[in-house]
Amino acid sequence: MQARVCAPKRAARMTLCSVRVPTLVLALVLLLTVAGWAQDPNTSSAGRVGLPTDAAARNAANESYVAEVLGNDVFIRSGAGTNFYQCGKLYAGDRVQVIKTQQGWSAIVPPPGCFSWISMQYVSINLQNPTMGIVTGDNVGVYTGSDFVEPMHSTSKQVVLNRGQTVKLLGEEKDDYYKIAPPQGAYLWVSSRYLQSSNKAPGTLVADTTVPRPPAAVQRPKDPNGLPGAPLTGLDLYYSLSEQVKAEHAKPLAEQNYTEMKKKLAEVAAVKDGGRATRYAEFTLKQVERYELAAKVAKEAEQQNKELQKITAKINDARKEKLDQIVDRSKFAIMGKLETSSVYAGPTKRFRVLDDAGKTICYVTPTGPVANADLSKYIGHKVGLVGTIQPHPDTSRVIIPFTEVVLLEQ
């Protein structure tokens, strides 16, 4: 009887417990979930959104896809976790190419403005294209770049390159490292919960309602009916200017002029809360500054080359003038100071040539073209005489009939 009486009471207690235990477990799970969301440091409160079902399915399958960012101030990191350093931010509406996922983090192709570091020791500059570097070693690491971390402390290795591979230099050196565009296979990481699948490719031109129209907004081309199009959004204007910059960069350096493009890009970059258009414009302005610097260096080099050619021409002219002034002394039979002579009398003119000590070297007589010439202007000056040396038995010296006299010094 006691067994029969107690059985219903035990059964009642077990039924009550079977109801309470699942309820408590469910409440605890919900509490932990809410606490986890509240403590997530990866985004601001404005950007707390859940991972959509289709993106979650793609993540599970590690399938590459284009994703759209749902939150603002979403950190891009150097690795899959909040312990890795930040490399930038994404904003609502940005689109990225997701390559794979790992424990709730998505590896993405680096968006515009991201960069990497590589040791200068293993890179040789391509002289034909100074923006291109050639790797000179094997197993050379490429490290994730960040504006908040010095190159020597950038410890997240993205890829390894080998001898002969090329990298695109971004024109900045720091701590013996080159800043480069992220090479193929160099990925960054974003928390998967802030991404959703998108059918739009990164960089597709779409109306960006989050970007205010800048002061210099232009009109779209007229439609087939001749009606003016709607004003371009800030993002549309940026893409239009970006294409103009590319076209200008393709011209020879001497013909490049970015003045107007820089004005319009600066207007886009100055828009507050401009989102992608502002950030892309700032990046392109820095790129244009590098293009202008390259053009300036080329122009200065060309100017220096012209100046060098002028200086070389002047040197050559002066050298020629000096050479023309040099007398070929090998043609003279005798050189010395010309003086009159009283040794020989008669109708034939006689002169004597003295050495530097004032002693008579020999006697000379004009003949041929200078036989009747007035030689008084040469008396007392050093001259060179062109003629033939002949012995003169009467004086035991030589006598030189000369046909040409050249003044060697005043």
LUMNU-595033 format. One record per residue (C-alpha): x, y, z; residue in one letter. Coordinates in steps of 0.02 Angstrom, whole numbers, plus 50000, padded with zeros to 5 digits. Example, Ala and Ser with C-alpha at 12.3 -4.5 7.8 and 13.67 -1.06 7.14 Angstrom:
% residues 2
506154977550390A 506844994750357S 
***
This chain:
% residues 410
500005000050000M 501405011950041Q 502175008849872A 500555012849787R 500335029049886V 502105035449857C 502185031549673A 500995045449617P 501925058549722K 503645053649649R 502895053849476A 502215071249507A 503905077549567R 504805070149416M 503565078249298T 503845095149380L 505735093249368C 505645087949186S 504775104549150V 505905115849255R 507615109349199V 507425112749010P 506705129949048T 508195134649157L 509435128149028V 508595138048889L 508625154048993A 510465151449033L 510885149148848V 509935164948802L 510835174648940L 512555168848882L 512145173148702T 511605190848747V 513165192948856A 514275187148712G 513485199848595W 513705213848722A 515565210048748Q 516055208448563D 517365222148532P 517445220248344N 516155233548299T 515255248648366S 513515247548438S 512845254448274A 513425239248179G 512855224248283R 512005212748161V 511835194048144G 512555182848007L 511195179147877P 510755161247843T 511405160847663D 513085168347715A 513205155747857A 512915141647735A 514265148347620R 515455150247767N 515165132347818A 515615126547644A 517115138447630N 516435144347463E 517135160547391S 515785173947374Y 515485192547373V 514865199247539A 514125215847592E 514565223747759V 513085226847872L 513865236748015G 514905252448032N 516675253548102D 516965235048071V 518805231448099F 519865223247966I 521175212848056R 522825204448014S 522205187448071G 520675177548123A 520365184448296G 520235200348401T 522015197648464N 522695202048290F 523055220348252Y 521825230948151Q 522225236147972C 520745247447935G 518845248147945K 517345243647838L 515675252447834Y 513885247847796A 513685244847610G 515505240547574D 515745224747474R 517185212547492V 517715196147412Q 517675182247543V 518915168147508I 518665156647657K 518065156347836T 518855150247996Q 518045149348168Q 516845163648134G 518085174448037W 518125177547849S 519705179547745A 519445193447618I 520385200747471V 521175217047535P 520055231847489P 520765248147417P 521945257247536G 522645241547617C 524495237647600F 525885225647650S 527725226747701W 529225217647626I 531055219047677S 532065230547563M 533515218247578Q 532645205947463Y 531935217847332V 532785225347179S 531995240247091I 531545237546908N 532435252046822L 531265251146672Q 529755252646788N 530195260446957P 528495255847031T 528905237347011M 530075227447125G 530885210547092I 531125198347236V 532965193047248T 532835179347380G 531855163647421D 530535161547557N 530395180447580V 528955184847697G 527635197947658V 526845205447814Y 525155213547843T 525285232447845G 524375243947964S 524395262647998D 524385258448183F 525865246248187V 527675249648138E 528375238448000P 529615229848117M 528165225348233H 527015219248093S 527115200848136T 525665193748034S 526445184947884K 525255184747735Q 526225175547599V 527985169647556V 528785175047391L 530255167647297N 531635174147184R 531015182147022G 529245186047082Q 528695204247071T 527855216347191V 527035233247161K 527915247047259L 526825260647335L 528235273447347G 528575273047535E 530035266147635E 530085263947823K 531255254747941D 532095245647794D 530415239747726Y 529525243847564Y 527655247447568K 526865236747432I 525155232347364A 524585215947442P 525165202147322P 524105187547262Q 523575176747408G 523835190347541A 522165190647632Y 521445200447779L 520105195347904W 518385201447957V 517155194248082S 515915183847981S 514425189848081R 514525207047999Y 514445200547820L 513015194847712Q 513045187047539S 512865199247394S 512645196647207N 513565212847169K 515405211947127A 516585222947229P 516745239947146G 515105238647046T 514375255947012L 512795257647114V 511855272047191A 512585275047364D 511215283047468T 512375284347618T 513535296547528V 512965314947516P 513185322847347R 514775333747346P 514725352047293P 515445347947121A 514205334247080A 513925332346893V 512425326646794Q 512285309546715R 512255309446525P 510565313346448K 509425298746415D 508865293946237P 507415306246250N 508585320846280G 508105323146462L 509495326646586P 509985312146697G 509965311946886A 511455319546977P 512905307547008L 513105301747187T 514775304147274G 515265286247237L 514785287847053D 515825303647041L 517295295147122Y 517275280746997Y 517155293246854S 518655302846920L 519605286746951S 519445282246767E 520055299646718Q 521575297446830V 521975280746749K 521835288246575A 522955302846624E 524245291246701H 524355281746536A 524995297546449K 526855301846437P 527505309846597L 527765326746515A 525925327446461E 525105322446626Q 524045335546716N 522985330746867Y 522505348346924T 520625347546889E 520465329446946M 521315333647111K 520085347847142K 518585336547117K 519345322147216L 519705334247359A 517865339647358E 517305321447369V 518575317947507A 517985333247606A 516185327147621V 515805322647802K 515085305247829D 515435301847645G 515725283347672G 516615274047534R 516695288947415A 517675299147542T 518875285247587R 519185280247405Y 519465298347356A 520755300647495E 521675285147436F 521665290847254T 522285308247302L 523815300247382K 524055289847226Q 523975305547117V 525275313847229E 526455299347191R 526115301147005Y 526465319847012E 528065316747109L 528665304546977A 528255317146840A 529165330946936K 530715320146957V 530685315746772A 530495334046724K 531925339246837E 533015325346767A 532615331146590E 533015349246636Q 534655343946715Q 535075334046560N 534775349546451K 535855360246566E 537215347046559L 537145347146369Q 537335366246368K 538815365646487I 539625351846384T 539395362046225A 540205377346307K 541675366746367I 541915359546192N 541855376946113D 543135383646236A 544245368646208R 544165371046020K 544585389346039E 546095385146145K 546665371946022L 546525384345880D 547655396145976Q 548995383246001I 550375385145869V 551145369645794D 552955373145843R 553615357645760S 553585366745593K 554825380145647F 556655379145603A 557085390745747I 556195399845889M 556825414645987G 556865433546002K 557095442145835L 558345456445829E 559225466645692T 561005462245645S 562505472945596S 563615458345554V 563015457145376Y 563005472645268A 562315474745096G 560625474345012P 560115457745089T 559205459445255K 559995450245400R 559275446845575F 559865437045723R 558895425645841V 559265426246028L 558935413246163D 558125416946332D 559825422146402A 560065435046264G 561425425546170K 561395424145981T 560855407145919I 561005410145732C 560725422545591Y 559195422545479V 558695430945317T 556935433245244P 556615425445076T 555155421044964G 553475428245025P 554275438645164V 555835444545068A 555175462345053N 553965462245200A 554065474845341D 554655464545490L 554875478945611S 553365473645715K 554235457145757Y 555855465145818I 556105462146004G 554775448546014H 554855429746021K 554475422245851V 554485405845760G 555295405245587L 554845392745452V 556355389445341G 557865378545304T 559405377345414I 560995379645313Q 562835380345365P 563745396945350H 565635394145332P 566075412545358D 565465412545537T 565535393945580S 563705395645623R 562115392245528V 561045403945429I 559185401145403I 558275408145253P 556465409345317F 554845410445218T 553625413145362E 553695421745530V 552445418545672V 552305429345827L 552345417745979L 552135430746117E 551975449546135Q 
***
